[in-house]
Amino acid sequence: QVQLVESGGGLVQAGGSLRLSCTASGLPFNQLPMNWFRRAPGSEREFVATISWSGSVTFYASSVKGRFIISRDNAVNTVYLQMNSLKLEDTAIYYCNAANEHWGQGTQVTVSS
């Protein structure tokens, strides 16, 4: 049974930082690209960042490029999203995704002024 469990969300002031984690089980984590998506209130789910199976290739949405960093540790089946210089518009539920197929339950990130 595939499980993706996100953690690390919370309430943070604008300009602050958070690090999200997503730990996977039940799939060949070290063979799969991993992604982060988010859904803001009243909006569609949108792509945030992706990382190749090896971690050597990453790609970001233009809205987060230069502020967010995606990384992974295949030894512990975990992908991370380091979020810096957070803005009000980063408020959303953040979802971990494996190979565009499996989804976590999401973790809420709220940025306050």
N, C-alpha and C positions, 0 to 999 in steps of 0.2 A: 504494500500500500504506500503510495507516494504521499509524503507530507512535506510541506514548506511552512516553516514557522518563523514569522517576523517578530522582531522585538526592537526596542530602542526609541519608539516614538514618544511624543510628549508635548508639553507646552514650553515654548522658548520665545524669548524676545527677539524682535527683528535685529539682524546683525549677528545673532548667536549661531551656535553650531549644535548639531546632533549627529550621532552615528547610528544608522539602522543596521541590523543584522538579520540574516535569513539563513536558517539551518535546514538542510534538506535531508531526507531519508527516503529509502525505497526506490532510488533511481541511481544511475551511474553518473553521479555528480561531476566527477572529473573528466567526463567526456562531453559535457553539455555546455552550450552558452547559457548565460544567466542574465536576466533583465530585471530592471525596476520600472514600474509604471506607477502612476498616481491618478487619483480621481478627486478633483476639487468639488466643493459643493455646487450643485447645479450644472456640472460640466461632464463631458465624456471622459472616459479613462484615456490617459495620454502616456506616451512613451517618455521615459526619463533617461535611462542609460542601459548599456549592454556591455558585457564582457565575454570574451572568447573562453573556451574551455581551459586554455593554458594561462589565461590572464594577460596575454601579451598584446591583445587588441581590445581597445575600448572605444565607445562612441557615445556621444551625449546629445540630448536635445539642446537646441540653441539657448533655450531659456535657463538652463542650468550649467552650461559649459563654462568652465573657469571657476565655478563655485562648488560643484559636487564632484566627488571622486568615487568611482566604483572599483572594488577590489575583491579578491577571493582568496580563500585558503582551502585548497583541495584536501588537505590533511584532516580538516574538521568539517568538511562539507558545508562551508559557510561562505556566503557572499555578503559584502558590506556596501553601504552607501554612506560616505562621509559627506555631510551637508554643511557647508560654511556660508557665511554672509547671508543668512536666511532672510527672505523677504515675506511680507504678508501674503503675497500670491503663491508662496510655496505651501500654504495651508492645504492639506489634502489627506486622503487615506493613501498610504504607500503600499504597493503590492509587489511582492517578489514573484518572478515568473521563471520557469525552467523551460528552455527550448520552445517558447511560444505555445506550450501545451499545458503545463501544470501551474496552478496558482496557489499562493498563500491566502490567508484570511485577511491580511492587511493590518497595518498599524497606523494610528492617527498621529499626524504631525500638525500642530497648531502653532502658528507664529503670531505673536501679539505685538502691538505697537508700544 
